[in-house]
Amino acid sequence: MAWLAGNMPRWVTPDHLTGIGFAGALLVFIGYAVSGSRPDFLWVASLGLVINWFGDSLDGTVARLRRIERPRYGYYLDNSIDCIAQLLLAVGIGLSGYVRFDLCLLALVAYLMVSVLSFLRANVSGVFQISYAAVGPTEVRVGFIVLNALLIIFPPASLQWPLPLSYPNLWSLAWSSAMLVTFLVSMVKQVRALASEEPAPRASWLEPETGWLSLPQPAIEPLATRTPRQGPNP
Protein backbone atom coordinates (compact mmCIF):
# COMPACT_ATOMS: atom_id res chain seq x y z
CA MET A 1 0.00 0.00 0.00
CA ALA A 2 2.76 2.43 0.92
CA TRP A 3 4.48 1.78 -2.43
CA LEU A 4 1.29 2.37 -4.40
CA ALA A 5 0.54 5.54 -2.46
CA GLY A 6 4.10 6.81 -2.88
CA ASN A 7 3.99 6.32 -6.66
CA MET A 8 0.56 7.85 -7.11
CA PRO A 9 0.58 10.90 -9.47
CA ARG A 10 0.47 14.17 -7.56
CA TRP A 11 -2.76 15.23 -9.26
CA VAL A 12 -4.56 12.22 -7.75
CA THR A 13 -6.04 13.39 -4.45
CA PRO A 14 -7.58 11.33 -1.64
CA ASP A 15 -11.01 12.55 -2.76
CA HIS A 16 -10.30 11.23 -6.26
CA LEU A 17 -9.47 7.83 -4.79
CA THR A 18 -12.65 7.86 -2.72
CA GLY A 19 -14.57 8.56 -5.94
CA ILE A 20 -12.76 5.69 -7.67
CA GLY A 21 -13.75 3.38 -4.83
CA PHE A 22 -17.38 4.44 -5.14
CA ALA A 23 -17.27 3.93 -8.92
CA GLY A 24 -16.06 0.40 -8.22
CA ALA A 25 -19.05 -0.14 -5.90
CA LEU A 26 -21.41 0.97 -8.68
CA LEU A 27 -19.68 -1.46 -11.05
CA VAL A 28 -20.17 -4.24 -8.50
CA PHE A 29 -23.88 -3.44 -8.34
CA ILE A 30 -24.28 -3.45 -12.13
CA GLY A 31 -22.25 -6.64 -12.53
CA TYR A 32 -24.30 -8.56 -10.01
CA ALA A 33 -27.66 -7.15 -11.09
CA VAL A 34 -27.10 -8.26 -14.72
CA SER A 35 -25.37 -11.55 -13.89
CA GLY A 36 -28.70 -13.31 -13.28
CA SER A 37 -29.33 -13.37 -17.04
CA ARG A 38 -25.71 -13.07 -18.17
CA PRO A 39 -23.33 -14.93 -15.80
CA ASP A 40 -20.26 -13.48 -17.51
CA PHE A 41 -21.07 -10.19 -15.76
CA LEU A 42 -19.82 -11.82 -12.56
CA TRP A 43 -16.35 -10.96 -13.90
CA VAL A 44 -17.50 -7.34 -14.07
CA ALA A 45 -18.58 -7.55 -10.43
CA SER A 46 -15.16 -8.96 -9.51
CA LEU A 47 -13.46 -6.12 -11.38
CA GLY A 48 -15.62 -3.67 -9.48
CA LEU A 49 -14.52 -5.24 -6.18
CA VAL A 50 -10.86 -4.75 -7.14
CA ILE A 51 -11.48 -1.12 -8.11
CA ASN A 52 -13.40 -0.52 -4.90
CA TRP A 53 -10.54 -2.02 -2.88
CA PHE A 54 -8.01 0.16 -4.73
CA GLY A 55 -9.80 3.45 -4.05
CA ASP A 56 -11.03 2.62 -0.56
CA SER A 57 -7.64 1.38 0.65
CA LEU A 58 -5.49 4.14 -0.82
CA ASP A 59 -7.41 7.33 -0.06
CA GLY A 60 -6.39 7.45 3.60
CA THR A 61 -2.88 6.15 2.91
CA VAL A 62 -2.20 8.89 0.36
CA ALA A 63 -3.53 11.55 2.73
CA ARG A 64 -1.26 10.36 5.56
CA LEU A 65 1.78 9.99 3.30
CA ARG A 66 1.39 13.53 1.95
CA ARG A 67 0.45 14.86 5.39
CA ILE A 68 -2.78 16.35 4.14
CA GLU A 69 -5.06 14.45 6.50
CA ARG A 70 -8.48 15.77 7.38
CA PRO A 71 -9.35 13.28 10.14
CA ARG A 72 -12.99 14.17 10.78
CA TYR A 73 -13.81 14.84 7.12
CA GLY A 74 -12.06 11.70 5.91
CA TYR A 75 -13.55 9.51 8.65
CA TYR A 76 -17.07 10.74 7.96
CA LEU A 77 -16.86 10.61 4.16
CA ASP A 78 -15.11 7.26 3.95
CA ASN A 79 -17.50 5.46 6.28
CA SER A 80 -20.57 7.06 4.69
CA ILE A 81 -19.45 5.87 1.24
CA ASP A 82 -18.78 2.42 2.68
CA CYS A 83 -22.37 2.20 3.93
CA ILE A 84 -23.69 2.99 0.45
CA ALA A 85 -21.28 0.50 -1.11
CA GLN A 86 -22.46 -2.25 1.23
CA LEU A 87 -26.08 -1.52 0.32
CA LEU A 88 -25.26 -1.64 -3.41
CA LEU A 89 -23.48 -4.97 -2.93
CA ALA A 90 -26.38 -6.57 -1.06
CA VAL A 91 -29.06 -5.30 -3.44
CA GLY A 92 -27.01 -6.26 -6.51
CA ILE A 93 -26.57 -9.83 -5.29
CA GLY A 94 -30.26 -10.00 -4.43
CA LEU A 95 -31.22 -8.87 -7.93
CA SER A 96 -28.91 -11.48 -9.46
CA GLY A 97 -31.04 -14.30 -8.07
CA TYR A 98 -28.03 -16.31 -6.96
CA VAL A 99 -28.86 -15.57 -3.32
CA ARG A 100 -32.32 -15.05 -1.88
CA PHE A 101 -33.13 -11.42 -1.27
CA ASP A 102 -34.02 -11.95 2.38
CA LEU A 103 -30.67 -13.63 3.02
CA CYS A 104 -28.89 -10.74 1.29
CA LEU A 105 -30.62 -8.27 3.58
CA LEU A 106 -29.81 -10.43 6.62
CA ALA A 107 -26.13 -10.42 5.62
CA LEU A 108 -26.26 -6.63 5.17
CA VAL A 109 -27.80 -6.15 8.63
CA ALA A 110 -25.19 -8.42 10.24
CA TYR A 111 -22.34 -6.59 8.52
CA LEU A 112 -23.72 -3.19 9.51
CA MET A 113 -24.05 -4.37 13.12
CA VAL A 114 -20.35 -5.20 13.19
CA SER A 115 -19.62 -1.84 11.56
CA VAL A 116 -21.62 -0.05 14.25
CA LEU A 117 -19.65 -2.00 16.85
CA SER A 118 -16.45 -0.59 15.36
CA PHE A 119 -17.83 2.94 15.56
CA LEU A 120 -18.88 2.43 19.18
CA ARG A 121 -15.45 1.08 20.09
CA ALA A 122 -13.79 4.05 18.43
CA ASN A 123 -15.97 6.36 20.53
CA VAL A 124 -15.28 4.73 23.90
CA SER A 125 -11.67 3.62 23.44
CA GLY A 126 -10.28 5.73 20.59
CA VAL A 127 -9.39 2.57 18.62
CA PHE A 128 -11.06 2.03 15.25
CA GLN A 129 -11.03 -1.71 14.57
CA ILE A 130 -11.94 -2.91 11.07
CA SER A 131 -10.69 -6.51 11.26
CA TYR A 132 -12.11 -9.30 13.42
CA ALA A 133 -10.46 -12.73 13.70
CA ALA A 134 -7.94 -11.62 11.03
CA VAL A 135 -10.78 -10.94 8.58
CA GLY A 136 -11.17 -7.40 7.29
CA PRO A 137 -12.63 -5.63 4.24
CA THR A 138 -9.84 -6.89 1.95
CA GLU A 139 -10.45 -10.52 2.92
CA VAL A 140 -14.19 -10.04 2.47
CA ARG A 141 -13.67 -8.78 -1.10
CA VAL A 142 -11.40 -11.73 -1.85
CA GLY A 143 -14.14 -14.04 -0.59
CA PHE A 144 -16.68 -12.51 -2.96
CA ILE A 145 -14.27 -12.80 -5.91
CA VAL A 146 -13.77 -16.49 -5.10
CA LEU A 147 -17.54 -16.96 -4.89
CA ASN A 148 -17.99 -15.26 -8.27
CA ALA A 149 -15.49 -17.64 -9.85
CA LEU A 150 -17.30 -20.63 -8.32
CA LEU A 151 -20.65 -19.38 -9.64
CA ILE A 152 -19.21 -19.20 -13.17
CA ILE A 153 -17.46 -22.59 -13.03
CA PHE A 154 -20.17 -24.41 -11.07
CA PRO A 155 -23.55 -22.77 -11.73
CA PRO A 156 -25.92 -23.64 -8.87
CA ALA A 157 -28.67 -24.71 -11.29
CA SER A 158 -26.40 -27.33 -12.88
CA LEU A 159 -25.54 -29.11 -9.61
CA GLN A 160 -27.41 -32.01 -8.07
CA TRP A 161 -27.68 -30.48 -4.61
CA PRO A 162 -29.30 -32.55 -1.83
CA LEU A 163 -29.90 -29.57 0.48
CA PRO A 164 -32.93 -27.22 0.26
CA LEU A 165 -30.65 -24.18 -0.16
CA SER A 166 -28.14 -23.72 -2.98
CA TYR A 167 -24.51 -23.27 -2.01
CA PRO A 168 -24.56 -19.47 -2.57
CA ASN A 169 -27.47 -19.24 -0.13
CA LEU A 170 -25.62 -21.42 2.38
CA TRP A 171 -22.53 -19.23 1.91
CA SER A 172 -24.63 -16.15 2.68
CA LEU A 173 -26.27 -17.77 5.70
CA ALA A 174 -22.91 -18.89 7.09
CA TRP A 175 -21.52 -15.39 6.55
CA SER A 176 -24.44 -13.81 8.44
CA SER A 177 -24.09 -16.28 11.30
CA ALA A 178 -20.36 -15.59 11.59
CA MET A 179 -20.99 -11.83 11.66
CA LEU A 180 -23.65 -12.13 14.36
CA VAL A 181 -21.42 -14.35 16.51
CA THR A 182 -18.56 -11.87 16.02
CA PHE A 183 -20.84 -9.05 17.12
CA LEU A 184 -21.95 -10.84 20.30
CA VAL A 185 -18.47 -12.02 21.31
CA SER A 186 -16.87 -8.63 20.66
CA MET A 187 -19.69 -6.77 22.42
CA VAL A 188 -19.44 -8.92 25.57
CA LYS A 189 -15.65 -8.60 25.59
CA GLN A 190 -15.82 -4.81 25.27
CA VAL A 191 -18.54 -4.48 27.92
CA ARG A 192 -16.45 -6.51 30.38
CA ALA A 193 -13.40 -4.37 29.67
CA LEU A 194 -15.35 -1.16 30.19
CA ALA A 195 -16.93 -2.50 33.38
CA SER A 196 -13.44 -3.28 34.70
CA GLU A 197 -12.15 0.18 33.77
CA GLU A 198 -15.21 1.91 35.20
CA PRO A 199 -16.36 -0.03 38.29
CA ALA A 200 -19.76 0.90 39.62
CA PRO A 201 -19.47 3.50 42.40
CA ARG A 202 -20.59 2.36 45.86
CA ALA A 203 -23.78 4.03 46.97
CA SER A 204 -23.27 6.48 49.82
CA TRP A 205 -26.07 4.95 51.88
CA LEU A 206 -24.37 1.55 52.16
CA GLU A 207 -22.18 0.74 55.13
CA PRO A 208 -18.62 0.18 53.81
CA GLU A 209 -18.07 -2.93 55.95
CA THR A 210 -21.40 -4.71 56.07
CA GLY A 211 -23.11 -3.45 52.92
CA TRP A 212 -26.34 -2.98 54.91
CA LEU A 213 -28.58 -0.03 54.35
CA SER A 214 -27.60 2.93 56.46
CA LEU A 215 -30.47 5.35 56.08
CA PRO A 216 -30.37 8.62 58.03
CA GLN A 217 -32.36 8.38 61.29
CA PRO A 218 -34.72 11.17 62.36
CA ALA A 219 -33.44 13.23 65.27
CA ILE A 220 -35.40 12.42 68.49
CA GLU A 221 -35.27 14.98 71.25
CA PRO A 222 -34.82 13.47 74.75
CA LEU A 223 -38.02 13.37 76.77
CA ALA A 224 -36.58 15.40 79.64
CA THR A 225 -35.65 18.27 77.40
CA ARG A 226 -38.82 18.42 75.40
CA THR A 227 -40.71 21.68 75.54
CA PRO A 228 -44.41 21.23 76.28
CA ARG A 229 -46.52 22.03 73.27
CA GLN A 230 -48.58 25.13 73.91
CA GLY A 231 -52.22 25.04 73.21
CA PRO A 232 -54.31 27.82 71.77
CA ASN A 233 -54.50 31.09 73.64
CA PRO A 234 -57.48 31.38 75.97
C-alpha positions in Angstrom: 0.0 0.0 0.0 2.8 2.4 0.9 4.5 1.8 -2.4 1.3 2.4 -4.4 0.5 5.5 -2.5 4.1 6.8 -2.9 4.0 6.3 -6.7 0.6 7.9 -7.1 0.6 10.9 -9.5 0.5 14.2 -7.6 -2.8 15.2 -9.3 -4.6 12.2 -7.7 -6.0 13.4 -4.5 -7.6 11.3 -1.6 -11.0 12.5 -2.8 -10.3 11.2 -6.3 -9.5 7.8 -4.8 -12.6 7.9 -2.7 -14.6 8.6 -5.9 -12.8 5.7 -7.7 -13.8 3.4 -4.8 -17.4 4.4 -5.1 -17.3 3.9 -8.9 -16.1 0.4 -8.2 -19.1 -0.1 -5.9 -21.4 1.0 -8.7 -19.7 -1.5 -11.1 -20.2 -4.2 -8.5 -23.9 -3.4 -8.3 -24.3 -3.5 -12.1 -22.3 -6.6 -12.5 -24.3 -8.6 -10.0 -27.7 -7.2 -11.1 -27.1 -8.3 -14.7 -25.4 -11.6 -13.9 -28.7 -13.3 -13.3 -29.3 -13.4 -17.0 -25.7 -13.1 -18.2 -23.3 -14.9 -15.8 -20.3 -13.5 -17.5 -21.1 -10.2 -15.8 -19.8 -11.8 -12.6 -16.4 -11.0 -13.9 -17.5 -7.3 -14.1 -18.6 -7.6 -10.4 -15.2 -9.0 -9.5 -13.5 -6.1 -11.4 -15.6 -3.7 -9.5 -14.5 -5.2 -6.2 -10.9 -4.8 -7.1 -11.5 -1.1 -8.1 -13.4 -0.5 -4.9 -10.5 -2.0 -2.9 -8.0 0.2 -4.7 -9.8 3.4 -4.0 -11.0 2.6 -0.6 -7.6 1.4 0.7 -5.5 4.1 -0.8 -7.4 7.3 -0.1 -6.4 7.4 3.6 -2.9 6.1 2.9 -2.2 8.9 0.4 -3.5 11.5 2.7 -1.3 10.4 5.6 1.8 10.0 3.3 1.4 13.5 1.9 0.5 14.9 5.4 -2.8 16.4 4.1 -5.1 14.5 6.5 -8.5 15.8 7.4 -9.3 13.3 10.1 -13.0 14.2 10.8 -13.8 14.8 7.1 -12.1 11.7 5.9 -13.5 9.5 8.7 -17.1 10.7 8.0 -16.9 10.6 4.2 -15.1 7.3 3.9 -17.5 5.5 6.3 -20.6 7.1 4.7 -19.4 5.9 1.2 -18.8 2.4 2.7 -22.4 2.2 3.9 -23.7 3.0 0.5 -21.3 0.5 -1.1 -22.5 -2.3 1.2 -26.1 -1.5 0.3 -25.3 -1.6 -3.4 -23.5 -5.0 -2.9 -26.4 -6.6 -1.1 -29.1 -5.3 -3.4 -27.0 -6.3 -6.5 -26.6 -9.8 -5.3 -30.3 -10.0 -4.4 -31.2 -8.9 -7.9 -28.9 -11.5 -9.5 -31.0 -14.3 -8.1 -28.0 -16.3 -7.0 -28.9 -15.6 -3.3 -32.3 -15.1 -1.9 -33.1 -11.4 -1.3 -34.0 -12.0 2.4 -30.7 -13.6 3.0 -28.9 -10.7 1.3 -30.6 -8.3 3.6 -29.8 -10.4 6.6 -26.1 -10.4 5.6 -26.3 -6.6 5.2 -27.8 -6.2 8.6 -25.2 -8.4 10.2 -22.3 -6.6 8.5 -23.7 -3.2 9.5 -24.1 -4.4 13.1 -20.4 -5.2 13.2 -19.6 -1.8 11.6 -21.6 0.0 14.3 -19.7 -2.0 16.9 -16.4 -0.6 15.4 -17.8 2.9 15.6 -18.9 2.4 19.2 -15.4 1.1 20.1 -13.8 4.1 18.4 -16.0 6.4 20.5 -15.3 4.7 23.9 -11.7 3.6 23.4 -10.3 5.7 20.6 -9.4 2.6 18.6 -11.1 2.0 15.2 -11.0 -1.7 14.6 -11.9 -2.9 11.1 -10.7 -6.5 11.3 -12.1 -9.3 13.4 -10.5 -12.7 13.7 -7.9 -11.6 11.0 -10.8 -10.9 8.6 -11.2 -7.4 7.3 -12.6 -5.6 4.2 -9.8 -6.9 2.0 -10.4 -10.5 2.9 -14.2 -10.0 2.5 -13.7 -8.8 -1.1 -11.4 -11.7 -1.9 -14.1 -14.0 -0.6 -16.7 -12.5 -3.0 -14.3 -12.8 -5.9 -13.8 -16.5 -5.1 -17.5 -17.0 -4.9 -18.0 -15.3 -8.3 -15.5 -17.6 -9.9 -17.3 -20.6 -8.3 -20.6 -19.4 -9.6 -19.2 -19.2 -13.2 -17.5 -22.6 -13.0 -20.2 -24.4 -11.1 -23.5 -22.8 -11.7 -25.9 -23.6 -8.9 -28.7 -24.7 -11.3 -26.4 -27.3 -12.9 -25.5 -29.1 -9.6 -27.4 -32.0 -8.1 -27.7 -30.5 -4.6 -29.3 -32.5 -1.8 -29.9 -29.6 0.5 -32.9 -27.2 0.3 -30.7 -24.2 -0.2 -28.1 -23.7 -3.0 -24.5 -23.3 -2.0 -24.6 -19.5 -2.6 -27.5 -19.2 -0.1 -25.6 -21.4 2.4 -22.5 -19.2 1.9 -24.6 -16.2 2.7 -26.3 -17.8 5.7 -22.9 -18.9 7.1 -21.5 -15.4 6.5 -24.4 -13.8 8.4 -24.1 -16.3 11.3 -20.4 -15.6 11.6 -21.0 -11.8 11.7 -23.6 -12.1 14.4 -21.4 -14.3 16.5 -18.6 -11.9 16.0 -20.8 -9.1 17.1 -21.9 -10.8 20.3 -18.5 -12.0 21.3 -16.9 -8.6 20.7 -19.7 -6.8 22.4 -19.4 -8.9 25.6 -15.6 -8.6 25.6 -15.8 -4.8 25.3 -18.5 -4.5 27.9 -16.5 -6.5 30.4 -13.4 -4.4 29.7 -15.4 -1.2 30.2 -16.9 -2.5 33.4 -13.4 -3.3 34.7 -12.2 0.2 33.8 -15.2 1.9 35.2 -16.4 0.0 38.3 -19.8 0.9 39.6 -19.5 3.5 42.4 -20.6 2.4 45.9 -23.8 4.0 47.0 -23.3 6.5 49.8 -26.1 4.9 51.9 -24.4 1.6 52.2 -22.2 0.7 55.1 -18.6 0.2 53.8 -18.1 -2.9 56.0 -21.4 -4.7 56.1 -23.1 -3.4 52.9 -26.3 -3.0 54.9 -28.6 0.0 54.3 -27.6 2.9 56.5 -30.5 5.3 56.1 -30.4 8.6 58.0 -32.4 8.4 61.3 -34.7 11.2 62.4 -33.4 13.2 65.3 -35.4 12.4 68.5 -35.3 15.0 71.3 -34.8 13.5 74.8 -38.0 13.4 76.8 -36.6 15.4 79.6 -35.6 18.3 77.4 -38.8 18.4 75.4 -40.7 21.7 75.5 -44.4 21.2 76.3 -46.5 22.0 73.3 -48.6 25.1 73.9 -52.2 25.0 73.2 -54.3 27.8 71.8 -54.5 31.1 73.6 -57.5 31.4 76.0 
